[in-house]
């Protein structure tokens, strides 16, 4: 034993040295690490430094949880986690571990480490040593040989078995010395050696009936080992015809998993003898292995070979047997043939899946090509039946990547989103290429961990909230809630108002928001007449790291309430006083007597005002337009009508409930007429029509024109006589003469302008123009209403055109000029033309500036003033001496 141990150690060192030299001389490029060791090494023997060969840090092996797969439930090898050395954990017997017919014997192992996950393939080749001696399955072999057997006849002997492989297996046979027999050694297809006994010289039973021979099997190991068996040859009497087969060798195919009892082949041997010498019995020769004999049943009577046990291609792919056909003669003769049965593979083995590593859960923001799992597949079938394909469902953001032979890595192929799919049930399906194909599957659940990758979202980016004015402080206006699909702290939202100042007032002083639920509250009472709307932003921010936020634009619209009563602005009167108006008793039917104007600071709907009489002296005399507040005569005054009329007008808005205001107008009729002048037209203007530039232009142009006019007038006064006074023009029936009390006439400009502007708009809607013409020496004025148009048109009896009044005045002036018969001189004409030119320039400049007035009215205004200037110029030329 000591000698054997020393020999094995020397042999192991020789193998390892040889392997290292081969590795240095021929560097491998395979992903598999190879080692070679002899069998029967002592426990604890170091094979190699695995950490050094794999390029790993030996100190980190324990932390990275290195492990070695166990094969066949036995741990033949193990890893020292302290040094990284691969050592023998249990004595390895190559003959027990591998099939002796297999030329190579490998231990295939997987070394797995974590953090990060890596997988290494290791192959350890177990080298054979000559530790087994050859032996025969039978210690004694009996041979019956007829004396009539011709020299050269061959007899099969039981071959010796040596579990060792290669040169350590049976190399040759030796036969004890004999003059009649010789030994012929043959080599089988698998390289095994077997011996046939050859008859060299004819036998003579009478000389020697039994021949005892010793057969010795010798292996090729160093030192050699031997095994022996006895051969007893009995010489039989003559039976000179032996059975024979049609062929010496038969080859048949049989499908694996064939039913038991299925016929494989029927052999037929013939014997020319008669009687019992021709009766044939079929049997297996000694060359046929016991496994083969147990797998197939040979019928000795008819030579049928049938399936005895279930055939498995994965166990044995080829069966070889020798069939002997012997007669029943006294000296039985036999013939033999060789039968080879080839097993055809069926796809009867399902492919297998082995999950080597699987990491779950993972974060949803894992990078592309991140390895999640390592999977191995296998199939025991051969050919296409053993070729397997592994796949996963197509609708997943993962893909399989083959890392080595039948090893796959599951990697991330697309960005992951936990909010869309929180977890994946990944089904690994392996399918072979057989017909029909077989498959297997295994499902693993991959859970995703949340990261803060979603911005809070409001249902709308712009939110309009209507708030009724006069609200109570603390009123809930709306709930502005955002949604964040993340989880846990990434989902917790905080709301706040983004600071914005309006008129030095911060939004946080006007509104408040609940930071937890987004409820928006009003902190003050709003007044539509002061504040009509607010625009600001509300931000929702999550609690992730880093936090994400979004905002919504909030538009607060203050909704008007009917909380303001109408205010009478025209006719203006002191608080509680009565408005007095005087009108000529000859006023025509339909003439404008007065116009009531009320203003309401509420919104358009609530400020829509209607007018109606609350009290009237004579309901048949006056009418009131309910929309514009105009009071007109329904008929002419008669002598029976009283001289004083009292009208109470109520102005009511359109709110709910409606609010109103009243005004009392006292009308007095007079018999005298007031001289009508058409010297000036006043057009109502809004106060904001003059910009700074226009105002400066008016002041400059007016100043220059005024100085020029003063200079010219002084010159005229010094050189010319005063013009004769013109007779008063008859009053126009189409003008309404009104006289206000001095107190009323001295009222504020706002009230007067509002009145005239409202009157102008009312007449303009009807297609007419309103002209106010002042009367000298008093607070009286004439209000004229003319229709719009490019030429002079006829009007009703109650509303004559101001243009007609102008024409009448011009005719009167011309008649006076013709009666005086004073022709103008050249200086007078030059002075008049200069005056007329400057007046036209001044009028046109003023008309151009009033851009907010209707263009038709501006045209009429320019024509009217220029006409008046022309009339005055002509009058001056013909009346001045």
Secondary structure, DSSP 8 states (H G I E B T S, - for coil): -HHHHHHHHHHHHHHHHHHHHHHHHS---SSEEEEEEETT--TT-EEEEHHHHHT--GGGTTTTT-EE--BTTB--EEE-TTT-EEEESS---HHHHS-TT-S--EEEEEEEETTTTEEEEEEEEEE--S----EES-SEEEEEEETT--TT-EEE---EE-SS-GGGSEEEEEE---SSEEEEEEE-TTS-EEEEEEE-S---TTT-SEEEEEEEEEE-SSS--EEEEEEEEEEE-------EES-SEEEEEEETT--TT-EEEE--EE--S-GGGT-EEEEE-TTS-HHHHHHEEE-TTT-EEEE-S---TTT-SEEEEEEEEEE-STT--EEEEEEEEEEE--S-S--EEEEEEE--SEETT--TT-EEEEEEEE-SS-GGGG-EEEE--TTSSEEEEEEETTEEEEEE-S---TTT-SEEEEEEEEEE-SSS--EEEEEEEEEEE--S----EES-SEEEEEEESS--TT-EEEE--EE--S-GGGT-EEEEE---EETTEEHHHHEEE-TTT-EEEE-S---TTT--EEEEEEEEEESSSS--EEEEEEEEEEE--S----EEEES---TT--EEEEEETT--TT-EEEE-EEE--S-TTTT--EEEEEEES-TTTEEE-TTT-EEEESS---TTS-SEEEEEEEEE-SSSS--EEEEEEEEEEES-------S--B----TT---HHHHHHHHHHHHHHHHHHHHHHHHHHHHS------------TTSEEEE--HHHHT--HHHHHHHHHHHHHHHHHTTEEEEEEE-SSSSEEEEEEEE--SS-----TTS--HHHHHHHHHHHHHHHHHHHT----HHHHHHHHHHHHHHHHHHHHHHHH-TTS-HHHHHHHHHHHHHHHHHHHHHHHHH--
